[in-house]
Amino acid sequence: MSGPSGVGPGGGGPGGHNEGSGFDARAQSARSSALRQQRAELKAELASLQRDFVDTFDRAKDSDDPALHGLRIDWFLRSLPGVGPTKSARILQDLGINPRATIGGLRINQRTAFRRELVGLTERIQPRRLVGRLVVIAGPTAVGKKTVISQLCEMRPDLEMSVSATTRPPRPGEVDGVDYYFVSSEQFDALIEHDELMEWAVVHGTHRYGTPRTPVLRQKRAGKTVLLEIDIQGARQVRERGEEALFIFIVPPSFDALAERLESRGTEDPDERQRRLATAVEELGARGEFDHVVVNDVVEDAARDIVDLLQATTPRGD
Ligand code: 5GP
């Protein structure tokens, strides 16, 4: 997670007490060789697809691990199966990136262009049957997302639900690690700080919710279809990150139906209901940002529509 041992800052710097002795040179050389070793391990993990290329690239920018942050872009690119020196040089030239640049040190426009290229390249090297994907399901408050999703999971037991982390306390019957990872505010801060969340948001102006990145990517790498039931702000972040996903928006059959549903579930007082309805109006305006809109009139029908959508949009025969 943090920097590798033995390669931290300090020691051998200007003004160090070993100045002038051969020790500095030896320490320097030991550090360089440790760094080389770590980079070689990193490359090997990338080349054997144990590590996700796009995720590694995303982490590099803010990483304090010199082996990662300072990895040369041409090295990184050439770890991709099928990318040799010639292809790597051509790609970097096309993107206007110096091959000696480091993956953590690219300018923003270079980063965006390189990431796009990388996503395309990695898709091509995924083993055919192991193409997992993300499905983001969002919708306005009280639209009945949870009910539709549990019906959907009954119809397609092969789907994996991502388990979010939240600072909200558990409700009766909710199980830690199953419904959510219930964490303290400090733990949530640490997840953000260590870049462990794919997206996160404050929902309904109260608690924070976020999608842990590692389990999602691991399941996706294993060829699974992973469902993220998240709010609209979170869905936007997933899209902005350039994450390949199918974005589904669930809507009520009418606004009145939504208001009725909110009232009949009786979990909010009238003020809170008004507030949520106002939010819902705003949220409904986001439908155009999604790939597909599913109407939740009858739960089974809505779940069946999603099953059909998954089938129709499956990337390569799973
Ligand atoms: P609840 O507290 O009722 O379980 O969930 C409240 C809202 O939080 C739901 O609308 C749900 O979509 C959203 N939510 C749950 N997990 C996540 C998450 O990981 N990220 C984001 N952005 N929203 C989430």
Residues whose N, C-alpha, C, O or C-beta is under 5 A from the ligand:
A	BS01	5GP	S164 A165 E199 W200 A201 V203 Y209 G210 T211 E229 I230 D231 G234
